[in-house]
Amino acid sequence: MDAAIRKADVLIEALGYIRHFRGRQMVIKLGGSAMEEADALRSTLQSVVFLSTVGLRPILVHGGGKPIDRAMAASGLQPKKILGRRVTDDDTLAIVVRVLTEEINHGIVRQLRELGGRAAGLHTSMQVLFGDRLLLDGPDGGKIDLGRVGHVTRADLDLINDFTQAGVIPVIPSLAHDEHGGWLNVNGDTAAAGVAGQMRASKLVLMTDTPGILRDRKDPDSLIGSLTTDGCRQLIRDGVIDSGMIPKVEACLDALQAGVGKTHIIDGRLRHSLLLEIFTDTGVGTEIVL
């Protein structure tokens, strides 16, 4: 009986959050082990179906770094990255598009439907992301050309809203069309932040392979539960936030500046971490706010 009562207490704790976020849009970026490990992916997608069932409007954005690396290796191509972004020539782009749209996106949509959700992949004939080529600043003051790599300049908000208002979960690969209708490969965190910012979503949640932002990368107990944008910038200057965490934090900061309510970095390996972060008083990851 005590166990049953504890379960009821959890539901009561979640009730206030469900009421608060009911009808609001939330962008969730899938990546890392949250996509690679079958059990972790199923747990995450179950959580997404739960969000949709209780009246929230989740929007999924996904990349596919490791599957793309494997597909490139099978084709005899060597991945090359600069500042965390994949250099994308025409041969690489063809693999990226195939893996993201025909394999990963279809697989996620299928699983969501098997779990009782309603979902649709938004790409190709229902493309919703549009962008320009991305040039990085080089150390000598020049620009670094990454090939067919881009950033999101516009999202088709009407089409996304049509699906979410109908209770359908949009599943969006990190690909954009340029002005000529050609594909651009977009970093998954950047794409998710672009969607969330343009929609002024209530939340942007980035699912990663770490508990969140740690003061000591070797100590999971050093998790920082909440940060402001100024606090994040200070931790970047101090070297606490470094390496692959910097693009994720910068994506959160961009989303907040664009009008997103709150952003979160959470561990996609933890079962139902999405629900624990959103529907409990303590949360499980790092929350970043203005």
Backbone as numpy.savetxt, mean C-alpha at the origin, in Angstrom:
# Nx Ny Nz CAx CAy CAz Cx Cy Cz
-16.47 -19.56 29.35 -17.29 -18.35 29.35 -16.43 -17.08 29.35
-15.32 -17.09 30.13 -14.44 -15.91 30.17 -13.89 -15.58 28.79
-13.53 -16.62 28.04 -13.00 -16.40 26.69 -14.05 -15.77 25.79
-15.30 -16.23 25.93 -16.38 -15.68 25.13 -16.63 -14.21 25.49
-16.55 -13.90 26.78 -16.75 -12.52 27.22 -15.63 -11.62 26.68
-14.39 -12.13 26.68 -13.28 -11.34 26.14 -13.49 -11.04 24.66
-14.03 -12.02 23.94 -14.33 -11.79 22.52 -15.38 -10.70 22.36
-16.40 -10.74 23.22 -17.43 -9.70 23.17 -16.84 -8.33 23.49
-15.92 -8.29 24.46 -15.27 -7.02 24.81 -14.52 -6.44 23.62
-13.86 -7.31 22.85 -13.13 -6.87 21.66 -14.09 -6.26 20.65
-15.24 -6.89 20.46 -16.23 -6.36 19.52 -16.74 -5.00 19.97
-16.98 -4.86 21.28 -17.45 -3.58 21.80 -16.39 -2.50 21.60
-15.11 -2.86 21.82 -14.03 -1.90 21.60 -13.99 -1.45 20.15
-14.26 -2.39 19.23 -14.22 -2.07 17.80 -15.42 -1.24 17.35
-16.52 -1.31 18.10 -17.76 -0.69 17.65 -17.61 0.80 17.40
-16.95 1.51 18.31 -16.77 2.95 18.12 -16.00 3.29 16.87
-14.96 2.50 16.59 -14.17 2.73 15.39 -14.97 2.42 14.13
-15.77 1.35 14.19 -16.60 1.00 13.03 -17.58 2.13 12.73
-18.21 2.66 13.76 -19.14 3.77 13.55 -18.42 4.98 12.96
-17.21 5.27 13.48 -16.47 6.45 13.05 -16.07 6.35 11.59
-15.60 5.18 11.16 -15.06 5.03 9.81 -16.06 4.48 8.80
-17.26 4.16 9.22 -18.26 3.61 8.31 -18.50 4.59 7.15
-18.42 4.06 5.94 -18.63 4.87 4.75 -17.41 5.64 4.28
-16.30 5.56 5.04 -15.09 6.31 4.66 -14.12 5.42 3.89
-13.34 6.06 3.04 -12.40 5.33 2.21 -11.04 5.19 2.89
-10.44 4.05 2.65 -9.17 3.71 3.27 -8.31 3.00 2.22
-7.11 3.51 1.97 -6.22 2.91 0.98 -5.21 2.03 1.70
-5.11 0.79 1.25 -4.22 -0.21 1.85 -3.23 -0.67 0.79
-1.95 -0.52 1.09 -0.93 -0.97 0.15 -0.41 -2.33 0.58
-0.55 -3.31 -0.31 -0.05 -4.66 -0.06 1.36 -4.80 -0.61
2.23 -5.38 0.21 3.59 -5.61 -0.26 4.32 -6.53 0.68
5.53 -6.92 0.30 6.35 -7.76 1.16 5.70 -9.09 1.47
5.89 -9.55 2.72 5.37 -10.86 3.12 3.85 -10.90 3.17
3.21 -9.72 3.27 1.75 -9.68 3.23 1.23 -10.19 1.90
2.09 -10.22 0.88 1.71 -10.78 -0.41 2.43 -12.10 -0.69
3.66 -12.23 -0.22 4.49 -13.37 -0.56 4.08 -14.65 0.17
3.70 -14.52 1.45 3.35 -15.69 2.25 1.85 -15.96 2.16
1.49 -17.17 1.77 0.08 -17.49 1.51 -0.80 -17.24 2.72
-0.35 -17.66 3.90 -1.16 -17.47 5.10 -1.30 -16.00 5.45
-0.22 -15.23 5.31 -0.27 -13.80 5.62 -1.20 -13.08 4.65
-1.14 -13.44 3.37 -2.00 -12.81 2.38 -3.47 -13.13 2.67
-3.76 -14.39 2.97 -5.14 -14.77 3.25 -5.67 -14.02 4.48
-4.86 -13.93 5.52 -5.26 -13.20 6.72 -5.55 -11.74 6.41
-4.67 -11.11 5.61 -4.87 -9.71 5.24 -6.14 -9.53 4.43
-6.37 -10.41 3.47 -7.56 -10.28 2.62 -8.84 -10.57 3.41
-8.77 -11.48 4.40 -9.92 -11.68 5.28 -10.24 -10.39 6.03
-9.20 -9.70 6.49 -9.40 -8.43 7.19 -10.01 -7.39 6.27
-9.57 -7.36 5.02 -10.12 -6.40 4.06 -11.60 -6.68 3.81
-11.95 -7.95 3.67 -13.37 -8.32 3.48 -14.18 -7.90 4.71
-13.61 -8.07 5.90 -14.29 -7.64 7.12 -14.55 -6.13 7.07
-13.53 -5.35 6.70 -13.70 -3.90 6.62 -14.85 -3.54 5.69
-14.89 -4.18 4.53 -15.95 -3.90 3.57 -17.31 -4.32 4.10
-17.36 -5.45 4.78 -18.63 -5.98 5.28 -19.25 -5.08 6.34
-18.42 -4.44 7.17 -18.96 -3.59 8.24 -19.12 -2.14 7.79
-18.96 -1.89 6.48 -19.33 -0.59 5.95 -18.21 0.36 5.61
-16.96 -0.03 5.83 -15.85 0.81 5.38 -15.65 0.60 3.89
-14.85 1.46 3.26 -14.63 1.36 1.82 -13.14 1.19 1.54
-12.63 -0.04 1.67 -11.20 -0.26 1.43 -10.85 -0.24 -0.05
-9.66 0.27 -0.35 -9.10 0.29 -1.70 -7.72 -0.33 -1.61
-7.46 -1.38 -2.37 -6.16 -2.06 -2.33 -5.28 -1.59 -3.48
-4.03 -1.27 -3.15 -3.00 -0.98 -4.16 -1.86 -1.95 -3.92
-1.34 -2.56 -4.96 -0.28 -3.56 -4.77 0.83 -3.37 -5.79
2.03 -3.74 -5.35 3.16 -3.87 -6.24 3.40 -5.34 -6.49
4.69 -5.69 -6.64 5.00 -7.10 -6.89 6.49 -7.31 -7.09
7.30 -6.70 -6.21 8.74 -6.70 -6.41 9.37 -8.06 -6.55
9.14 -8.96 -5.59 9.80 -10.26 -5.63 9.31 -11.14 -6.78
7.99 -11.22 -7.05 7.55 -11.99 -8.22 8.12 -11.44 -9.53
8.26 -10.10 -9.62 8.84 -9.52 -10.82 10.31 -9.91 -10.95
11.04 -9.88 -9.83 12.45 -10.32 -9.85 12.56 -11.76 -10.34
11.68 -12.62 -9.85 11.73 -14.04 -10.27 11.41 -14.18 -11.75
10.42 -13.44 -12.23 10.06 -13.52 -13.65 11.18 -12.98 -14.53
11.86 -11.94 -14.07 12.99 -11.41 -14.84 14.13 -12.42 -14.89
14.40 -13.06 -13.76 15.46 -14.06 -13.73 15.15 -15.21 -14.68
13.88 -15.62 -14.72 13.47 -16.71 -15.61 13.64 -16.32 -17.08
13.59 -15.02 -17.36 13.75 -14.53 -18.73 15.19 -14.12 -19.03
16.08 -14.33 -18.06 17.48 -14.00 -18.26 17.82 -12.54 -18.10
16.95 -11.79 -17.42 17.19 -10.37 -17.20 17.65 -10.12 -15.77
18.57 -9.20 -15.59 19.10 -8.87 -14.27 18.44 -7.59 -13.76
17.72 -7.66 -12.63 17.10 -6.45 -12.09 18.15 -5.41 -11.71
17.83 -4.14 -11.96 18.70 -3.05 -11.58 17.86 -1.98 -10.89
18.32 -1.53 -9.73 17.58 -0.51 -9.00 18.49 0.66 -8.66
17.90 1.85 -8.68 18.60 3.07 -8.28 17.74 3.77 -7.24
18.30 4.00 -6.06 17.57 4.65 -4.96 16.24 3.95 -4.69
16.28 2.62 -4.74 15.11 1.83 -4.40 14.08 1.69 -5.50
14.34 2.24 -6.68 13.37 2.17 -7.78 13.96 1.34 -8.92
13.09 0.52 -9.52 13.51 -0.40 -10.56 13.73 0.32 -11.89
14.92 0.20 -12.44 15.17 0.69 -13.79 14.36 -0.17 -14.76
13.56 0.48 -15.60 12.56 -0.25 -16.38 12.70 0.05 -17.87
13.37 -0.86 -18.60 13.41 -0.75 -20.05 12.19 -1.46 -20.62
12.09 -1.54 -21.95 10.89 -2.11 -22.56 10.69 -3.58 -22.20
11.79 -4.36 -22.19 11.67 -5.78 -21.85 11.23 -5.96 -20.39
11.81 -5.15 -19.50 11.42 -5.23 -18.10 9.97 -4.81 -17.92
9.57 -3.75 -18.63 8.20 -3.25 -18.51 7.18 -4.32 -18.91
7.47 -5.07 -19.96 6.54 -6.11 -20.40 6.34 -7.15 -19.29
7.43 -7.49 -18.60 7.33 -8.46 -17.50 6.56 -7.86 -16.33
6.85 -6.60 -15.99 6.17 -5.94 -14.88 4.66 -5.91 -15.12
4.24 -5.52 -16.32 2.82 -5.43 -16.63 2.17 -6.81 -16.55
2.82 -7.81 -17.11 2.23 -9.15 -17.09 2.09 -9.68 -15.67
3.14 -9.55 -14.88 3.10 -10.08 -13.51 2.06 -9.36 -12.67
2.02 -8.02 -12.77 1.11 -7.25 -11.93 -0.35 -7.45 -12.32
-0.64 -7.46 -13.62 -2.04 -7.51 -14.04 -2.57 -8.93 -14.20
-1.80 -9.79 -14.85 -2.30 -11.12 -15.18 -2.12 -12.13 -14.06
-1.14 -11.91 -13.20 -0.87 -12.88 -12.14 -1.32 -12.36 -10.77
-0.67 -11.32 -10.27 -0.93 -10.87 -8.90 -2.34 -10.30 -8.76
-2.70 -9.37 -9.63 -4.00 -8.72 -9.49 -5.14 -9.71 -9.60
-5.09 -10.57 -10.58 -6.15 -11.58 -10.74 -6.21 -12.50 -9.52
-5.04 -12.85 -8.98 -5.01 -13.73 -7.82 -5.64 -13.09 -6.60
-5.36 -11.81 -6.37 -5.94 -11.11 -5.22 -7.45 -11.00 -5.37
-7.91 -10.62 -6.55 -9.35 -10.50 -6.78 -10.04 -11.84 -6.57
-9.44 -12.90 -7.07 -10.04 -14.23 -6.90 -10.15 -14.61 -5.43
-9.09 -14.37 -4.67 -9.13 -14.72 -3.25 -10.15 -13.90 -2.48
-10.25 -12.61 -2.77 -11.25 -11.77 -2.11 -12.65 -12.32 -2.36
-12.91 -12.74 -3.57 -14.23 -13.29 -3.89 -14.46 -14.61 -3.18
-13.43 -15.45 -3.12 -13.56 -16.73 -2.42 -13.84 -16.53 -0.93
-13.35 -15.42 -0.37 -13.54 -15.12 1.05 -14.86 -14.41 1.32
-15.67 -14.23 0.28 -16.98 -13.64 0.46 -17.07 -12.17 0.13
-15.98 -11.58 -0.35 -16.01 -10.17 -0.71 -16.37 -9.97 -2.17
-16.63 -8.74 -2.52 -16.84 -8.35 -3.91 -15.65 -7.49 -4.30
-15.00 -7.83 -5.40 -13.76 -7.14 -5.76 -13.63 -7.08 -7.27
-12.87 -6.08 -7.75 -12.61 -5.93 -9.18 -11.23 -5.35 -9.37
-10.49 -5.88 -10.34 -9.19 -5.34 -10.69 -9.35 -4.14 -11.62
-8.77 -3.02 -11.24 -8.89 -1.79 -12.04 -7.58 -1.54 -12.78
-7.55 -1.96 -14.02 -6.38 -1.77 -14.89 -6.80 -2.08 -16.31
-5.91 -1.82 -17.24 -6.11 -2.10 -18.66 -7.36 -1.39 -19.17
-8.48 -2.12 -19.36 -9.69 -1.47 -19.88 -10.37 -0.58 -18.86
-10.03 -0.73 -17.59 -10.57 0.13 -16.53 -9.41 0.79 -15.77
-8.47 1.34 -16.53 -7.29 1.95 -15.93 -7.68 3.18 -15.11
-7.14 3.30 -13.89 -7.50 4.43 -13.03 -6.31 5.30 -12.63
-5.08 4.87 -12.91 -3.91 5.66 -12.55 -3.25 6.21 -13.81
-2.89 7.50 -13.75 -2.27 8.18 -14.88 -1.08 8.98 -14.35
-0.03 9.09 -15.16 1.15 9.73 -14.61 2.12 10.23 -15.66
3.26 10.72 -15.18 4.36 11.21 -16.01 5.62 10.42 -15.67
6.60 10.52 -16.56 7.90 9.90 -16.31 8.53 10.52 -15.07
9.24 9.69 -14.31 9.91 10.14 -13.09 11.40 10.23 -13.34
11.98 11.40 -13.07 13.41 11.60 -13.14 13.92 11.91 -11.74
14.92 11.17 -11.29 15.47 11.37 -9.96 16.60 12.39 -10.00
16.76 13.09 -8.88 17.87 14.03 -8.76 19.17 13.25 -8.56
20.17 13.52 -9.41 21.45 12.85 -9.30 22.39 13.58 -8.35
23.45 12.91 -7.90 24.39 13.51 -6.96 25.14 14.71 -7.53
25.24 14.79 -8.86 25.97 15.89 -9.49 25.05 17.03 -9.91
23.78 16.95 -9.48 22.84 18.00 -9.84 22.06 17.70 -11.10
22.44 16.65 -11.81 21.71 16.26 -13.00 20.52 15.38 -12.68
19.90 14.84 -13.71 18.74 13.99 -13.55 19.06 12.55 -13.93
18.48 11.60 -13.21 18.67 10.17 -13.48 17.42 9.65 -14.16
17.59 9.11 -15.36 16.47 8.56 -16.12 16.36 7.07 -15.82
15.23 6.64 -15.28 15.00 5.25 -14.92 14.28 4.47 -16.01
14.03 5.09 -17.14 13.30 4.42 -18.20 11.80 4.61 -18.03
11.04 3.52 -18.16 9.57 3.59 -18.12 9.08 3.54 -16.67
9.59 4.47 -15.88 9.20 4.60 -14.48 8.47 5.93 -14.32
7.40 5.92 -13.54 6.61 7.13 -13.42 6.11 7.40 -12.02
5.36 8.47 -11.90 4.68 8.80 -10.66 3.25 9.19 -11.01
2.34 9.05 -10.06 0.92 9.28 -10.31 0.64 10.78 -10.28
0.01 11.28 -11.34 -0.43 12.67 -11.38 -1.94 12.79 -11.29
-2.65 11.70 -11.64 -4.11 11.74 -11.60 -4.66 10.34 -11.40
-5.73 10.25 -10.64 -6.46 9.00 -10.49 -7.90 9.24 -10.92
-8.51 8.24 -11.51 -9.91 8.35 -11.93 -10.78 8.15 -10.69
-11.03 9.23 -9.97 -11.75 9.14 -8.71 -13.20 8.72 -8.90
-13.81 9.14 -10.00 -15.21 8.76 -10.24 -15.35 7.26 -10.37
-14.43 6.64 -11.11 -14.52 5.19 -11.31 -14.26 4.46 -10.00
-13.24 4.89 -9.25 -12.97 4.26 -7.96 -14.17 4.40 -7.03
-14.75 5.61 -6.98 -15.91 5.85 -6.12 -17.11 5.00 -6.52
-17.30 4.81 -7.83 -18.42 3.98 -8.29 -18.34 2.58 -7.69
-17.13 2.03 -7.64 -16.96 0.68 -7.10 -17.12 0.67 -5.58
-16.46 1.58 -4.89 -16.52 1.55 -3.43 -17.94 1.82 -2.92
-18.67 2.72 -3.58 -20.04 3.01 -3.16 -20.97 1.81 -3.37
-20.59 0.94 -4.31 -21.38 -0.26 -4.58 -20.93 -1.44 -3.70
-19.98 -1.19 -2.78 -19.50 -2.25 -1.91 -18.51 -3.19 -2.58
-17.90 -2.73 -3.68 -16.90 -3.52 -4.40 -15.51 -2.99 -4.05
-14.58 -3.89 -3.74 -13.23 -3.51 -3.35 -12.36 -3.33 -4.61
-11.90 -2.11 -4.91 -11.00 -1.93 -6.05 -9.62 -2.50 -5.72
-9.04 -3.22 -6.67 -7.69 -3.76 -6.51 -6.85 -3.18 -7.65
-5.88 -2.33 -7.30 -5.19 -1.50 -8.28 -3.71 -1.85 -8.31
-3.18 -2.29 -9.44 -1.73 -2.51 -9.53 -0.98 -1.19 -9.66
0.29 -1.18 -9.27 1.08 0.06 -9.28 1.62 0.33 -10.69
0.68 0.60 -11.60 0.98 0.92 -12.98 0.15 2.14 -13.38
0.75 3.04 -14.15 0.02 4.21 -14.64 0.14 4.27 -16.15
-0.81 4.96 -16.76 -0.74 5.28 -18.19 -0.15 6.67 -18.36
0.72 6.83 -19.34 1.22 8.16 -19.66 0.26 8.84 -20.63
0.60 10.03 -21.09 -0.31 10.80 -21.94 -0.57 10.13 -23.28
0.29 9.19 -23.66 0.12 8.48 -24.93 -0.54 7.11 -24.74
-0.91 6.78 -23.51 -1.53 5.48 -23.25 -0.53 4.37 -23.01
0.76 4.71 -22.92 1.77 3.70 -22.62 1.88 3.46 -21.13
2.44 2.29 -20.76 2.55 1.95 -19.35 3.73 2.64 -18.69
3.56 2.95 -17.41 4.65 3.42 -16.56 4.67 2.57 -15.30
5.85 2.11 -14.92 6.02 1.34 -13.69 6.14 2.33 -12.52
5.29 2.17 -11.50 5.25 3.10 -10.38 5.57 2.33 -9.09
6.41 2.91 -8.23 6.66 2.33 -6.92 5.34 2.14 -6.17
5.16 0.98 -5.53 3.88 0.66 -4.90 3.48 1.63 -3.81
4.43 2.03 -2.94 4.12 2.98 -1.88 3.74 4.34 -2.47
4.47 4.76 -3.51 4.18 6.02 -4.18 2.80 6.01 -4.80
2.45 4.88 -5.45 1.13 4.76 -6.08 0.02 4.82 -5.03
0.20 4.10 -3.92 -0.82 4.10 -2.87 -1.00 5.49 -2.27
0.11 6.19 -2.04 0.03 7.55 -1.50 -0.66 8.48 -2.48
-0.39 8.29 -3.78 -1.04 9.12 -4.79 -2.54 8.94 -4.81
-2.99 7.68 -4.73 -4.43 7.40 -4.70 -5.05 7.98 -3.43
-4.43 7.71 -2.28 -4.97 8.17 -1.01 -5.04 9.70 -0.97
-3.99 10.36 -1.46 -3.96 11.81 -1.43 -5.03 12.43 -2.31
-5.18 11.91 -3.52 -6.18 12.48 -4.42 -7.60 12.23 -3.92
-7.80 11.10 -3.22 -9.12 10.79 -2.70 -9.35 11.43 -1.33
-8.28 12.01 -0.75 -8.36 12.52 0.63 -8.97 11.46 1.54
-8.39 10.28 1.44 -8.87 9.13 2.21 -8.70 9.37 3.70
-9.50 8.66 4.49 -9.36 8.76 5.94 -8.03 8.19 6.40
-7.59 7.12 5.74 -6.35 6.46 6.15 -5.58 5.94 4.93
-4.27 5.92 5.09 -3.37 5.18 4.21 -2.60 4.21 5.08
-2.67 2.92 4.75 -1.99 1.88 5.53 -0.99 1.18 4.62
0.29 1.23 5.00 1.34 0.53 4.27 1.71 -0.73 5.03
1.55 -1.89 4.40 1.86 -3.17 5.04 3.27 -3.57 4.65
4.11 -3.82 5.66 5.54 -4.03 5.45 6.00 -5.33 6.13
7.32 -5.51 6.17 7.91 -6.69 6.82 8.56 -6.33 8.15
8.17 -5.20 8.74 8.67 -4.82 10.05 7.48 -4.40 10.91
7.63 -4.37 12.24 6.51 -3.98 13.11 6.06 -2.54 12.90
6.89 -1.72 12.28 6.63 -0.31 12.09 7.97 0.41 12.10
7.99 1.63 12.60 9.25 2.37 12.71 9.87 2.06 14.07
11.11 1.57 14.04 11.82 1.17 15.25 12.94 2.15 15.56
13.12 2.47 16.85 14.28 3.28 17.24 15.57 2.50 17.06
15.47 1.17 17.27 16.60 0.27 17.07 16.12 -0.85 16.17
16.65 -0.91 14.95 16.16 -1.87 13.97 16.27 -3.31 14.46
17.19 -3.57 15.39 17.40 -4.92 15.90 16.49 -5.25 17.09
15.73 -4.28 17.55 14.92 -4.47 18.75 13.45 -4.20 18.44
12.63 -5.26 18.25 11.19 -5.06 17.95 10.46 -4.31 19.05
10.99 -4.36 20.27 10.34 -3.67 21.39 10.56 -2.15 21.34
11.38 -1.69 20.40 11.64 -0.25 20.30 10.67 0.43 19.34
9.54 -0.23 19.05 8.54 0.32 18.14 8.06 1.68 18.61
7.98 2.63 17.68 7.43 3.95 17.97 5.97 3.94 17.54
5.07 4.08 18.49 3.65 3.93 18.20 3.05 5.08 17.42
3.54 6.29 17.63 2.95 7.47 16.98 4.03 8.51 16.71
3.95 9.13 15.54 4.90 10.17 15.14 4.17 11.28 14.40
4.72 12.48 14.48 4.27 13.58 13.64 5.19 13.67 12.43
4.80 14.49 11.47 5.66 14.68 10.29 7.01 15.27 10.68
6.98 16.22 11.60 8.26 16.81 12.06 9.12 15.76 12.75
8.49 14.89 13.54 9.22 13.83 14.21 9.86 12.87 13.22
9.14 12.57 12.14 9.69 11.69 11.10 10.91 12.31 10.44
10.81 13.59 10.11 11.94 14.25 9.45 13.17 14.28 10.36
12.94 14.46 11.66 14.06 14.45 12.59 14.71 13.08 12.66
13.90 12.02 12.66 14.44 10.67 12.71 15.19 10.31 11.43
14.77 10.89 10.30 15.51 10.69 9.06 16.88 11.38 9.16
16.89 12.61 9.69 18.16 13.33 9.85 19.08 12.60 10.82
18.49 11.98 11.84 19.29 11.27 12.84 19.74 9.89 12.37
19.24 9.44 11.22 19.60 8.13 10.71 18.81 6.99 11.32
17.82 7.29 12.16 16.98 6.23 12.74 16.08 5.64 11.65
15.48 6.50 10.85 14.75 6.07 9.66 15.72 6.14 8.49
16.02 4.98 7.90 16.99 4.97 6.81 16.62 3.88 5.81
17.45 3.74 4.82 17.34 2.67 3.83 15.93 2.60 3.23
15.37 1.37 3.16 14.09 1.17 2.50 12.91 1.76 3.23
13.09 2.16 4.50 11.99 2.77 5.24 11.77 4.22 4.82
12.79 4.88 4.28 12.64 6.29 3.91 11.56 6.50 2.86
11.54 5.72 1.73 10.47 5.94 0.74 9.07 5.71 1.32
8.94 4.77 2.25 7.63 4.51 2.85 7.19 5.70 3.70
8.11 6.22 4.50 7.77 7.37 5.34 7.49 8.59 4.47
8.28 8.79 3.42 8.03 9.92 2.53 6.68 9.80 1.84
6.27 8.56 1.50 4.94 8.36 0.92 3.86 8.77 1.92
4.05 8.42 3.18 3.10 8.82 4.22 3.04 10.34 4.36
4.19 11.00 4.36 4.23 12.44 4.50 3.56 13.14 3.31
3.79 12.62 2.11 3.13 13.18 0.92 1.61 13.04 1.03
1.16 11.87 1.49 -0.28 11.64 1.62 -0.90 12.58 2.64
-0.23 12.78 3.76 -0.75 13.69 4.79 -0.83 15.12 4.26
0.19 15.56 3.53 0.18 16.90 2.98 -0.95 17.08 1.97
-1.35 15.97 1.32 -2.42 16.03 0.32 -3.81 15.95 0.95
-3.88 15.72 2.26 -5.18 15.74 2.91 -5.66 14.44 3.50
-4.81 13.40 3.50 -5.18 12.13 4.13 -5.22 12.33 5.65
-6.21 11.70 6.31 -6.38 11.90 7.75 -5.24 11.37 8.59
-4.93 10.09 8.43 -3.84 9.46 9.17 -3.17 8.43 8.27
-1.89 8.16 8.56 -1.18 7.12 7.83 -0.59 6.13 8.84
-0.40 4.91 8.39 0.06 3.84 9.27 1.06 2.97 8.54
2.09 2.53 9.24 3.03 1.52 8.74 2.93 0.33 9.69
2.51 -0.82 9.18 2.25 -1.98 10.04 2.88 -3.24 9.44
2.95 -4.26 10.27 3.58 -5.53 9.90 2.56 -6.43 9.21
2.76 -6.66 7.93 1.85 -7.52 7.19 1.98 -8.99 7.52
3.03 -9.35 8.26 3.21 -10.76 8.64 2.36 -11.13 9.85
1.94 -10.12 10.62 1.17 -10.35 11.83 -0.29 -10.60 11.47
-0.83 -11.69 11.95 -2.20 -12.08 11.59 -3.19 -10.99 12.00
-3.97 -10.54 11.02 -5.01 -9.52 11.21 -4.45 -8.21 11.78
-3.21 -7.88 11.42 -2.63 -6.62 11.90 -3.45 -5.42 11.45
-4.08 -5.53 10.30 -4.89 -4.43 9.79 -6.04 -4.11 10.74
-6.74 -5.14 11.21 -7.85 -4.92 12.14 -7.35 -4.44 13.49
-6.22 -4.98 13.94 -5.68 -4.58 15.23 -5.26 -3.10 15.22
-4.73 -2.63 14.11 -4.30 -1.24 14.02 -5.49 -0.28 13.96
-6.54 -0.68 13.26 -7.66 0.23 13.03 -8.70 0.18 14.14
-8.95 -1.01 14.69 -10.10 -1.20 15.57 -9.76 -1.42 17.04
-8.50 -1.20 17.44 -8.16 -1.31 18.86 -7.56 -0.01 19.35
-7.62 0.21 20.65 -7.17 1.47 21.24 -5.65 1.63 21.15
-4.91 0.52 21.20 -3.45 0.61 21.23 -2.81 0.51 19.86
-3.42 -0.24 18.93 -2.81 -0.43 17.63 -1.60 -1.34 17.71
-0.98 -1.63 16.57 0.16 -2.55 16.55 1.34 -2.02 15.73
1.17 -0.91 15.03 2.24 -0.40 14.19 2.59 1.03 14.55
3.04 1.79 13.56 3.36 3.19 13.74 2.34 4.05 13.02
1.74 4.96 13.75 0.80 5.92 13.19 1.54 7.23 12.96
1.38 7.79 11.75 2.01 9.07 11.42 0.92 10.09 11.12
0.98 11.23 11.79 -0.01 12.29 11.60 0.71 13.61 11.38
-0.03 14.61 10.93 0.56 15.93 10.73 1.08 16.53 12.03
